[in-house]
């Protein structure tokens, strides 16, 4: 994975243009995303990845990091509940997965092996979102 060669770089470096400082009246979330763009990729934690994926920020650079975690632990509790990073990741727009077909296949394989009992612990509708991703269908708009 070529991205692993860039773990010491930041999203501002890898996903130009660099973002300016957030406005003074920015929300906590906006300030957080701006801050995360300046953190070296190797320092991003699961919760940071969930935030970036959920906000659609630099997805070709962030999704590989998320998938790397999810293949080992699909129901990882990044911040809110077990599977929160997974649900954010399976809802990434299809054009991103087109750029990352091997990662999509790896994640689909990992998810195909999840027991039904594990899926039952996820929020309502999550099993459908995961099944849609495994099938290669587009997320609803």
C-alpha positions in Angstrom: 0.0 0.0 0.0 1.7 3.2 -1.2 0.1 5.2 1.5 2.2 3.5 4.1 5.2 5.3 2.6 3.6 8.6 3.6 2.7 7.9 7.3 5.0 10.8 8.4 3.1 13.3 6.2 -0.1 15.1 6.9 -3.3 15.4 5.0 -2.5 19.0 4.3 0.6 17.7 2.5 -1.0 14.8 0.7 -4.3 16.4 -0.2 -3.7 19.9 -1.4 -4.4 22.6 -1.1 -3.5 23.1 2.5 -6.5 24.3 4.5 -6.3 27.7 6.1 -7.0 28.1 9.8 -10.7 27.7 10.6 -12.7 30.8 11.1 -12.9 32.2 14.6 -16.6 31.2 14.9 -16.1 27.7 13.6 -17.8 24.8 15.3 -15.9 22.3 17.4 -16.2 19.7 14.6 -14.8 22.1 12.0 -11.9 23.1 14.2 -11.2 19.4 14.9 -11.1 18.5 11.2 -8.8 21.3 10.4 -6.5 20.2 13.3 -6.5 16.6 12.1 -5.4 17.6 8.6 -2.2 18.8 10.3 -1.5 15.5 12.2 1.0 13.0 10.6 -1.0 10.0 9.4 0.7 7.6 11.7 -0.6 9.6 14.7 -4.3 9.4 13.7 -6.3 7.3 16.0 -9.4 5.3 15.2 -11.7 8.2 16.5 -9.8 10.6 14.3 -10.3 8.4 11.3 -14.0 8.0 12.1 -14.3 11.8 12.2 -12.4 12.3 8.9 -14.3 9.5 7.1 -17.7 10.7 8.4 -16.9 14.2 7.2 -15.6 13.0 3.8 -12.2 14.5 4.2 -9.3 13.3 2.0 -11.0 9.9 1.7 -8.4 8.3 -0.7 -5.8 9.0 2.0 -7.9 8.1 5.1 -9.9 5.1 4.0 -6.8 2.9 3.7 -5.9 3.6 7.3 -9.5 2.8 8.4 -9.6 -0.4 6.4 -6.3 -1.5 7.9 -7.9 -1.3 11.4 -11.2 -2.8 10.3 -9.8 -5.9 8.7 -8.4 -6.9 12.0 -11.3 -5.7 14.1 -14.5 -4.8 12.1 -16.5 -3.9 15.2 -13.8 -1.6 16.6 -15.3 1.0 18.9 -13.6 4.2 17.6 -15.6 6.7 19.7 -19.3 6.3 19.9 -20.1 2.5 19.8 -18.7 -0.8 18.4 -18.8 -0.6 14.7 -18.9 3.2 14.4 -15.8 3.4 12.2 -17.1 0.5 10.1 -20.4 2.2 9.4 -18.7 5.4 8.4 -16.4 3.5 6.1 -19.0 1.3 4.4 -20.9 4.5 3.5 -17.9 6.1 1.7 -19.0 7.1 -1.8 -18.5 4.5 -4.6 -16.0 6.6 -6.6 -13.5 6.3 -3.6 -13.8 2.5 -3.6 -13.2 2.6 -7.4 -9.8 4.1 -6.6 -9.2 1.4 -3.9 -10.6 -1.9 -5.3 -8.2 -4.1 -3.4 -9.1 -2.5 -0.1 -12.8 -2.8 -0.8 -12.3 -6.5 -1.5 -10.3 -6.9 1.8 -13.0 -5.2 3.8 -15.8 -7.1 2.0 -14.0 -10.4 2.9 -13.6 -9.4 6.5 -17.3 -8.4 6.8 -18.5 -11.5 5.1 -17.1 -13.5 8.0 -18.9 -11.5 10.7 -21.3 -13.7 12.7 -25.0 -12.6 12.6 -24.8 -12.3 16.4 -22.2 -9.5 16.0 -24.3 -7.7 13.4 -27.3 -7.8 15.8 -25.3 -5.7 18.3 -25.1 -2.8 15.8 -27.5 0.1 15.5 -30.8 -0.4 13.7 -30.2 -0.6 9.9 -26.5 -1.2 10.2 -26.7 -4.8 9.0 -28.4 -3.5 5.9 -25.7 -1.0 5.2 -23.0 -3.6 5.6 -24.9 -6.1 3.4 -25.2 -3.3 0.7 -21.5 -2.7 0.9 -20.7 -6.4 0.6 -22.9 -6.6 -2.4 -21.2 -3.7 -4.0 -24.4 -1.6 -4.1 -24.3 2.2 -3.8 -25.3 3.8 -0.5 -28.7 5.6 -0.6 -28.6 9.3 -1.2 
